[in-house]
Amino acid sequence: MWKLHNNGVLLPDAVVKPTERLGWGRTIGLGAQHVVAMFGATFVFPLLMGLNPQLAVMMSGIATLLFLFVVKHRVPSYLGSSASFVGVATAIYSAGGNPATLTGALFVVGLLLFMAGLIIHFAGARVIHKALPPVVTGAVVMLIGFNLAPVVAGVYWPVDPWLAFVVMLIVVGLSIGLRGFWGRIAIFLSLVIGYVISWLADLALGPLQGDDADGNATSTPRVDWTTVKEADWFGLPPVTDLATWEFGATTTNVVGLHLPQFSLGAIIVAMPVVIALIAENTGHVKAVAEMTKEDLDPLMGRAIAADGAASMVATVVGAGPTTTYAENIGVMAASRVYSTAAYVVAAIVAILFGFSPVFGAVISATPSAVLGGITVVLYGMIGLLGAKIWKENNVDFGNPLNLIPAAAGIIIGVGDVKVPLGDFELGGIALGTIVTIAVYHLARAIAPRQMRAEADGATMQFDVDGMHHVDEDQL
């Protein structure tokens, strides 16, 4: 399948193409780097969505193999858990949903992404730029990130505020102080360090004291490894009976294997994320094309459809949806080895990790304060990626055609404004996205020709690092 590059000899300035490989020893080493690069985010985001990280890591490997097969090994990429859905999960849970209605909504998002990929494959990439100009895409990404602020303030941070503050400082220090590969996994390192500090705090200060819903005094350890001690070293992720599941009734609130359920309200809340995923995948393909000096535009639709199909496969068993990972672009850029053989190795390693319940239990027991310290930075960075899109595309907010739709959509999304719609309410991310897109195209239809011409001065240039949870150059 892969041609051996230069008889296995890698010269200093040589570039290894996606359809080539080095010797299997070096290829396995590169695959291990890709595992480390994707590892932190792949289990952090399912954890934030109440889904099982062990299952997510396993399905990320399966999704990557599926993606590489569909793109014929011409687009080297790892598919891991997406940050874009954390706000969706929060919104669905707060509206009374459960993990099954969440994964059902995410399955539909994967289906829509798959269909969008097919349209782009046959119609060409120009349809993206026309329907989703930079001002719209930036606004959607921004409201997705900033809509998460109440999660930090109301869920994670209050559990242990001072510890969360310390973890936040660790995230800031590592993100700014580290460079190269270690800088790219700063979030992962922060989680590990925060985990250890939480354990030490339990030893030095004792467990957290508080009151339960009935006013009775409670004593809760920051690090609770009850489920870790009960977990097997080898086995499939646990199966969760959602008929008896109740949010807040378990230590971790993390569920395992389950079948999705479909709720119209939850689906409407999740649908806007398709926009972020299209831009995310497009940015990844553009970045890989720039590095490999190959024209990958003909594969744009195929790559987006492959991600949609992989997300459907992942969510149908209860894992979160996937997206192409910017972290692994950094590994390729540093090594100049674009061989998809290394990604196959990484995918196989991830699948093997998925067969260890102990691994999943350790990750699921991450203290809330650690998540609070990480997410206070992480969510803000997601939102500010929207501003980065505006800046890189020279969006002129002196033009009302750009200013007004973005302003209305962002306030609705960030303020979680709602409107009643039958038996459920439409609001937050979903309503903000709909307003941004609809108002932009409506305004464009009635705007003077000169105003439209000025707005068209910004041409979409996708962020080469994708639209992930972090700006990789800063980590």
C-alpha angles and dihedrals in degrees: 000000000000125000114229107249113237091333089302095304115127113204118207097257098029123127119214110213124223092255093049131075141193123229113307093251093059091039091056089049091053090047089055089054090053090051092054092045094054098032103086098050094039092065100027096064098048087049090055090049095050092249128129114272093200090056091044093055091048093049092046088063092048091046091051093053090049092049094050091049093051095048090045092240092291097113110055107210144141119221114215139157115306124233091207094081100055092089090046090055092050092049093049094047093047089053091056099267126139134213091275094056087045095054090042090056091046090051088058090049088054090050092051091048090051091051091047089053091053091050092049091047093057101030100038134244092284091084089068094056094048098048097037112033119183095266091057097043092047092050093050093050091047096051091046090057100040093045086071095064094097089055090062094042098043107028116026107019100053093058092075110350099183094049090047088052091052091050090049090055089049091053091050093047096048094041092054101030101047125073137189120011096346090053090055092060096042092122091053092047090049090053092051093047092046090050091054093046090052090053091049090048090055090053095046103034104021127233125322115274122216147123130271125224091279094052095254117143115255135192115204126179116226090226113040113183097175092118091043092058090050096046124101121237092230130031145084123297111277122272114236123210101214091190087077098029118116124182110244094018096101134057096247105018086220117138130202135208113350140144119255124249124207124233121172092214093052092046092053090050092052101042098083091065088073087077092057092047093051091052091043094053093042091052091051094051091047091051094049091047090053093050097044094038090229130130103245098164091105087059095048096096092041091054093049092047090049091054090050092051092047090051090052091052092049097046096046089070095042104269125122124263122269138231137186110275126237092195091071092051086066091054090051093046091052096046100031086219110128097171113144088209087079090054091052089054090049091049093052091049090051091051090052090051086054090065093064115086090184089062091050093047093051092052093044090055093062107140117252092234090059090052089047093054092048098044096049087067098030098054092048090051091052090054094046091054084074089060089048090057090052093049096047091050096044094237108192111220090183084078111082090213088068100031104051102048092045093046094051095044096047095050091049091048098044095040091046090231112187139200124195115249113180111294095352141042126249113212150115117038095000097050092040091054094046091049093048094051098038096045092047095053092041091050090047091053092056100032121110116261093249092054091051091048091053092048091051089062089089112077119191113261107176120222105260090219091057120234099291134149092276142030097246094205088062096048 
